[in-house]
Amino acid sequence: MTLGTIRRITAPTGTPQRPPKTGFKRSSAPVMTHLKKIAAIQLISRKTVDPPCHWGRAVARVAACWLVMAASAYGQQSERAVATASNFDYAYSNLPTQPVGPDDLLALSVYDSPELTRTVRVDADGNIRLPMLKEPIQVRGMVPSQLESAIARALTKGNVLVDPVVTVTIVEYQSRPVNVVGAVKNPLVFQATRPIPLLDAIARAGGIREDAGSDIVVSKEAMQDGKPTRITQTIPVRKLIDNADPSLNVMLHGGEEVLVPEALKIYVVGNVKKPGAYPIRSDEETTILQLLALSEGLTPYSAKVAYVYRRAPGGAKTEVPVELGKIMKRKSPDVPLQANDILYIPDNKGQRLTAETIDRLAGLGTATATDYIIWH
């Protein structure tokens, strides 16, 4: 830089010129900051340096400019280093090793090649794409060690690198969902980052509800003879939980659906204290006396004969009379019920009418006796 150039930078009147319009937008904020710093240093140097000493003032300004630009460049490099470090902290928070699939997020690190070090997501076809490679890389079903070899071969074959050193870690799984639905407290979907026992999956859903059925259904799609097939396994709840059978606590690897069906119900209406629908388990027998206990017993004017309405296999409804009075007096055996049965306990109208008549007569007699006492 010559003296003439330095003189063109400063105004002859001793006041700093405004930085020229550069046309930079917000992305050019660092450059504008440098220009402002240079202008401030020029102003300070004019106030502190003797005006006749042009050469000394020029040297001071040039040195100050170089110091400002060196400090700014160092700061930008430090910021880039911090950003790169944070990205690698995210990339190397790797998960347990599982075969990758669509939508999984991978972190690739290629030694001495920052343009290839990045995170990539597996597409729907099980491929990933890298810069400077024309063809995608098929990665579906591979573990990280296999991915490293496949990516290194692709980079060598594409004449990108001679002997690349590749490291692959798993950042996020999205191809291994486990869906827990049905009669659970908190239905949910989660990613099986590692093999998960069935009981752990149910525990994540908050456990089964009181109206849950007696079985758990686990299903998963699999390939058989080149065709997708749905494989289903039915697991009894009592054997899994009460008996703690380890063979029934199957491992979930992702892609499974855990369905806890609601229990079947039987219904009671009529002269009971708490009519409604009550769940039953398919592995247990429910009788009329048990259903009466669930409905908190009979009301005072219930009939001695009840009726069970049941749907026949053909779809027709049938009515089955039940000697409820004899069952209550242990003169007749208890009657088992089936799922979706309706137990109807009618009202004993004769008994109710008799009771009402007695009450009225008792009330009339009490009123007459009261009037007689008052008048006499």
C-alpha positions in Angstrom: 0.0 0.0 0.0 1.5 3.4 -1.1 1.3 6.8 0.6 -1.1 8.0 -2.1 -3.4 5.1 -1.5 -3.3 5.8 2.3 -4.1 9.5 1.6 -7.1 8.5 -0.5 -8.5 6.5 2.4 -8.5 9.5 4.7 -10.0 12.9 4.1 -7.6 15.9 3.9 -9.8 17.9 6.4 -8.8 15.5 9.3 -12.4 13.9 9.6 -12.9 10.3 8.7 -14.9 9.5 5.6 -17.9 7.3 5.8 -17.2 3.7 4.7 -18.1 3.2 1.1 -21.4 1.6 0.4 -20.6 -2.0 -0.1 -24.1 -3.4 -0.8 -23.7 -6.1 1.8 -26.8 -7.4 3.5 -27.1 -8.9 6.9 -24.9 -11.8 6.0 -22.0 -9.2 5.5 -22.2 -7.9 9.1 -18.6 -9.0 9.9 -17.2 -7.0 7.0 -19.1 -3.9 8.0 -17.8 -4.3 11.6 -14.2 -4.4 10.2 -14.7 -1.2 8.3 -16.1 0.5 11.4 -13.2 -0.6 13.5 -10.7 0.6 10.8 -12.5 4.0 10.7 -12.4 4.3 14.5 -8.6 3.5 14.5 -8.0 6.1 11.8 -9.9 8.7 13.8 -7.8 7.9 16.9 -4.5 8.0 15.0 -5.3 11.4 13.5 -6.0 12.8 17.0 -2.8 11.3 18.5 -0.3 11.6 15.7 1.4 14.9 14.8 -0.2 16.1 11.4 3.2 16.9 9.8 4.4 13.4 10.4 2.5 11.8 7.4 4.8 8.7 7.2 4.5 7.9 10.9 0.7 8.3 10.7 0.5 6.1 7.6 2.5 3.3 9.2 0.4 3.4 12.4 -2.8 3.1 10.4 -1.5 0.2 8.3 -0.4 -1.7 11.4 -3.7 -1.0 13.1 -5.6 -2.3 10.1 -3.6 -5.5 10.0 -4.1 -6.1 13.7 -7.9 -5.6 13.4 -8.2 -8.0 10.4 -6.0 -10.6 12.1 -8.0 -10.5 15.3 -11.3 -10.8 13.3 -10.0 -13.8 11.4 -8.9 -15.5 14.6 -12.3 -14.9 16.1 -14.1 -16.3 13.1 -11.9 -19.4 13.2 -12.6 -19.8 16.9 -16.4 -19.6 16.2 -16.1 -22.2 13.4 -14.1 -24.4 15.7 -16.8 -24.2 18.5 -19.6 -24.8 16.0 -17.8 -27.8 14.6 -17.2 -29.2 18.1 -20.9 -28.8 18.9 -21.8 -30.6 15.7 -19.5 -33.5 16.5 -20.9 -33.6 20.1 -24.3 -34.2 18.5 -23.0 -36.6 15.9 -21.1 -38.8 18.3 -23.9 -39.2 20.8 -24.4 -42.6 19.1 -27.0 -45.1 20.0 -26.7 -48.9 20.4 -25.9 -50.8 17.2 -28.9 -52.0 15.2 -29.4 -52.6 11.5 -30.4 -49.3 9.9 -33.5 -48.6 7.9 -35.5 -45.8 6.3 -35.5 -42.4 8.1 -32.6 -43.3 10.4 -30.1 -40.5 11.0 -26.4 -41.4 10.5 -23.2 -39.4 11.4 -20.4 -39.8 8.9 -16.8 -38.8 9.7 -14.2 -39.1 6.8 -10.7 -38.4 8.0 -9.1 -35.2 6.6 -12.3 -34.6 4.4 -14.5 -32.0 6.2 -16.7 -31.7 3.0 -17.7 -35.3 3.5 -18.1 -35.3 7.3 -21.8 -34.8 7.9 -25.1 -36.3 9.1 -27.2 -38.0 6.5 -30.7 -39.6 6.7 -31.6 -42.8 5.1 -34.3 -42.4 2.4 -37.4 -44.5 1.9 -35.5 -46.9 -0.4 -32.7 -47.5 2.2 -30.1 -45.3 0.4 -27.9 -42.4 1.3 -26.2 -39.9 -0.9 -22.9 -38.1 -0.5 -21.3 -35.2 -2.4 -19.2 -36.0 -5.5 -20.8 -39.4 -5.8 -23.2 -39.9 -8.7 -24.8 -43.1 -7.4 -26.6 -43.6 -4.0 -25.2 -46.1 -1.5 -27.6 -48.9 -0.4 -27.4 -49.2 3.4 -30.6 -50.9 4.5 -30.0 -53.6 7.0 -26.4 -52.7 7.6 -24.7 -52.1 11.0 -22.1 -49.3 11.4 -19.1 -51.5 10.7 -20.7 -52.6 7.4 -21.7 -49.0 6.6 -18.1 -47.9 7.0 -16.8 -50.5 4.5 -19.6 -49.7 2.0 -19.0 -45.9 2.1 -15.2 -46.4 1.8 -15.6 -48.6 -1.3 -18.0 -46.1 -2.9 -15.6 -43.2 -2.3 -12.7 -45.2 -3.8 -14.7 -46.4 -6.7 -15.9 -42.9 -7.5 -12.3 -41.6 -7.5 -13.1 -39.2 -4.7 -10.5 -40.5 -2.2 -7.7 -43.1 -2.5 -7.8 -44.8 0.9 -10.6 -43.2 2.9 -11.0 -43.7 6.6 -14.7 -43.6 7.5 -16.4 -43.7 10.8 -20.2 -44.2 11.1 -22.4 -43.8 14.2 -26.1 -43.9 14.8 -27.6 -40.5 15.8 -31.3 -41.3 15.6 -33.5 -44.4 14.9 -36.8 -43.9 13.1 -37.2 -47.3 11.5 -37.8 -49.4 14.6 -41.2 -48.3 16.0 -43.0 -50.3 18.6 -46.7 -49.5 18.9 -48.5 -50.3 22.2 -52.3 -49.8 21.9 -55.5 -51.1 23.4 -56.5 -51.5 27.0 -53.3 -49.8 28.4 -53.2 -46.6 30.5 -51.1 -44.6 28.1 -50.9 -45.9 24.5 -47.7 -44.9 22.8 -45.2 -45.4 20.0 -41.4 -45.5 20.7 -38.3 -46.5 18.9 -36.6 -49.8 19.9 -33.0 -48.6 20.1 -32.2 -52.0 21.6 -34.1 -55.2 22.1 -36.9 -54.6 24.6 -38.8 -57.2 26.6 -42.6 -57.2 26.2 -43.2 -56.4 29.9 -40.9 -53.3 29.6 -43.0 -52.1 26.6 -46.2 -52.5 28.6 -44.6 -50.7 31.5 -43.8 -47.8 29.3 -47.5 -47.6 28.4 -48.4 -47.3 32.1 -49.5 -50.9 32.5 -52.7 -52.6 31.5 -56.1 -51.3 32.6 -58.7 -53.1 34.7 -60.9 -53.8 31.8 -58.1 -55.5 29.8 -58.8 -58.9 28.4 -57.0 -62.2 29.2 -54.6 -62.1 26.2 -52.0 -59.9 24.6 -51.5 -60.0 20.8 -48.1 -59.3 19.4 -47.8 -59.0 15.6 -45.1 -58.1 13.1 -44.6 -58.1 9.4 -42.0 -60.5 8.0 -41.0 -61.8 4.6 -41.9 -65.4 3.8 -41.2 -66.8 0.3 -40.5 -63.2 -0.9 -44.0 -62.0 0.2 -44.8 -59.8 3.2 -46.7 -61.7 5.9 -48.2 -60.7 9.2 -47.0 -63.0 12.0 -49.2 -63.0 15.2 -48.5 -64.4 18.6 -51.1 -64.6 21.4 -49.7 -64.4 25.0 -51.9 -65.1 28.0 -51.8 -62.3 30.6 -52.1 -64.6 33.6 -49.2 -66.8 32.5 -47.0 -63.8 31.6 -47.6 -61.7 34.7 -48.9 -64.1 37.5 -46.8 -67.1 36.6 -43.8 -65.0 35.3 -43.2 -67.4 32.4 -39.9 -66.1 30.8 -40.6 -67.8 27.5 -43.7 -65.5 27.1 -41.7 -62.3 27.7 -40.7 -62.0 24.1 -38.1 -59.5 22.9 -39.2 -56.6 20.7 -36.7 -55.5 18.0 -38.8 -52.8 16.3 -41.7 -53.0 13.9 -44.0 -54.8 16.3 -47.5 -53.9 17.3 -48.6 -54.8 20.9 -52.4 -55.0 21.2 -54.1 -55.4 24.6 -57.7 -56.1 23.7 -60.5 -55.0 26.1 -62.3 -57.8 28.0 -65.6 -59.1 26.8 -68.6 -57.9 28.9 -71.8 -59.2 30.4 -74.8 -57.0 31.3 -77.2 -56.9 34.2 -80.4 -54.7 34.3 -83.5 -54.6 36.4 -83.9 -54.9 40.1 -80.2 -54.7 41.2 -78.5 -51.9 43.1 -75.9 -51.2 40.5 -76.9 -52.2 36.9 -74.4 -52.0 34.1 -71.8 -53.8 32.0 -69.1 -55.9 33.7 -65.9 -57.3 32.1 -65.2 -61.0 32.1 -62.1 -62.9 31.2 -62.2 -65.7 28.6 -60.1 -67.9 30.8 -62.5 -67.6 33.8 -66.1 -68.6 34.3 -68.6 -66.0 35.5 -71.9 -67.1 37.1 -75.1 -65.4 38.1 -74.1 -65.1 41.7 -70.8 -63.5 40.8 -72.6 -61.0 38.6 -75.0 -60.2 41.4 -72.1 -59.6 43.7 -70.6 -57.2 41.2 -73.9 -55.3 40.9 -74.1 -55.1 44.7 -77.1 -57.4 45.2 -80.8 -57.4 44.6 -83.3 -54.7 45.5 -86.2 -55.5 47.9 -88.8 -56.2 45.3 -87.0 -58.4 42.7 -88.8 -61.3 41.1 -88.0 -64.9 41.9 -87.5 -65.7 38.2 -84.8 -63.9 36.1 -84.1 -64.1 32.4 -80.9 -64.4 30.4 -80.9 -63.1 26.9 -78.4 -64.7 24.7 -77.6 -64.5 21.0 -77.5 -67.9 19.3 -74.8 -68.8 16.7 -77.2 -68.1 13.9 -77.8 -64.6 15.2 -81.2 -65.1 16.8 -81.8 -64.0 20.3 -83.0 -66.6 22.9 -84.6 -66.1 26.3 -83.5 -68.5 29.1 -85.5 -68.4 32.4 -83.5 -68.8 35.6 -84.9 -69.7 39.0 -83.3 -66.9 40.8 -85.1 -67.5 44.1 -84.0 -71.1 44.3 -80.4 -70.2 43.4 -80.4 -67.6 46.3 -81.8 -70.3 48.7 -79.2 -72.8 47.4 -82.0 -75.1 46.1 -80.7 -74.8 42.5 -77.2 -74.8 41.1 -75.6 -71.6 40.0 -75.9 -70.8 36.2 -72.8 -69.8 34.2 -73.0 -66.9 31.9 -71.3 -66.2 28.5 -69.8 -63.1 27.0 -72.4 -60.6 25.9 -75.2 -62.2 27.9 -77.9 -59.9 29.4 -79.3 -60.8 32.8 -82.7 -59.2 33.4 -84.2 -59.3 36.9 -87.8 -58.1 36.6 -89.9 -56.4 39.3 -92.2 -58.5 41.6 -95.2 -56.4 41.1 -97.5 -58.4 43.4 -95.0 -58.1 46.3 -94.4 -54.4 45.6 -98.2 -53.8 45.5 -98.7 -55.6 48.8 -96.0 -53.7 50.5 -97.4 -50.4 49.2 -100.9 -51.3 50.4 -99.6 -52.2 53.9 -97.7 -49.0 54.1 -100.8 -47.0 53.2 -103.0 -48.9 55.7 -100.3 -48.4 58.4 -100.3 -44.7 57.6 -104.1 -44.5 57.7 -104.2 -46.3 61.0 -101.6 -44.0 62.5 -103.5 -40.9 61.4 -106.8 -42.2 62.8 -105.3 -43.0 66.2 -103.7 -39.5 66.3 -107.0 -37.8 65.5 -108.8 -39.8 68.2 -106.2 -38.8 70.8 -106.5 -35.1 69.9 -110.2 -35.0 70.0 -110.5 -36.9 73.2 
